[in-house]
Amino acid sequence: MENLQDNLTGVNQEGFYPNRPLRYLTATSIVSDKVVNPVGEHLGVIKDIMIDLGTGTIDYFIIEFGGFLGIGIKYFAIPFSLLKVDPDNKRFLFAQSKEELSRAPGFDIDHWPDTNIHLEEVNEYWNFMG
């Protein structure tokens, strides 16, 4: 039962290299994590996780970006493979600028797209960018 706290938080509480190598995280420990680019610009926060029901794998993170006082917030589906975990700072890295992210296909929370079609467009966009 000593590992219960580790399992709930995603943080290993013991040893010289806690939670190293990082292998598993709970969904609740990921949602609300910050997303920054390599130069430290804040790009948003993870709002949700999209799981492929056929494979059981995470395909996308939904990132909340921009806005002020709840106005102008935009959401983006970012392929899981494009975000890298930064365990030392408890955040994720995304190798794009704010400007590039703002041009990506996105949506607002009140107009969630047809997920299957939208995610195909997202794949095409990021494969083109990659």
N, C-alpha and C positions, 0 to 999 in steps of 0.2 A: 503494500500500500504506500510505500515511500514515494513511488513514482506518480501517484495520483495528481499532485500539484503540477508535475512536469506535463502530464497528459492534458490537463485543463488549460495550461498557459502556453504550451509549446516551448517553454524555457526549461532547460535542464538545470536543476538546482545544485548539482554536485560536481566535483572534479575540477581539474585544472583547465579543461577546455569544455565548459558547459555547452551542451547541445551541438557538439562538433563531432563529426560533420553533420550539418543540418540535413535532416532527411525527411521529417514529417512535421507538419504544422496543422493545427485544428483550423477549421473554417472561421470560427469565432476569433481566433488570434490573427487572422489575415484581414477580415473586414474592418474597415476604418484605418488600416495602415496607410501611411503617406507613400506617395509615388513621386520621385524626383528624377531629374536627368543627371548625367555624370558631372555636370558643373554645379549641381545643388539646387537648381531651380525647382520650385514646388510645382508639380504638374497636376496634383489632385489627390484624391483618396480612393481606396478600393471600397466600393459600395456593395458589390455582389460578386458571386462566382458562378460561372456557367459550366455545367457538367454535361458531357455527352452521355446520354442515357444508354447508348449502344455499347460504349466501351468502358464507361465508368470513370473516364479521365476528365480532368479540368481542361477545357479548351480555351476559355476566355475569362478575363477579369473585367468587370464593369467599373470604369473609372469615372468619378465625378470631377468635373473640371470647370473652373471659372466661376463667374457670377459674383454677385454682391448682395447680401441680405436676402438670399433665396431667389434673386432675379437673375436670369441669364445663365443659369447653371446648365451645363450640357453633359451628357453621358456618352461614354465611348466603350465599345467592346474591344479590348486589346488582347490579341492572342497570348495565351499563357507563355509560350516559348519566347516572347519578346521582353518579358519582365524578369529581372534577376533579383533574387533576395539579397539584401544587405543586412545580415543578422546582427552585426555590431551596432547598427543604428535603428534596428527594428523598422525597416522600410523596404521598399522595392525600387529598383533602378530601371528606368526606361530610356533608352538611348535616342531620344527625340527632343527637339526644342518645343517650347510652348506654342510657337507659331505653327510648327508642323502638326502638332496634336490638334490645334484649333481648326485645321483644314481637313482633318480626317472625317470619315462618315460617323455621325453621331446622332443623338436623339435627345428629346427632353423627357422628363419622368412622366409627364401626362400623356405622352404619345409614344408609348413603347412600340417598337416596330414588330412586324411579323418576324419572329426570331430567326427562323430557318433562312428566310430570304435575306434578311439584314446581315446575318453572319456570313453568308456567301459573299456579299459585297465587301464586308470587312476583310475577309480572307484575300479577295482579289486586290484590295487597296494595299494591304500591308505586304503581300507578296510582291506587288509592283514596287513598293517603297524599299523592300529589303534587298 
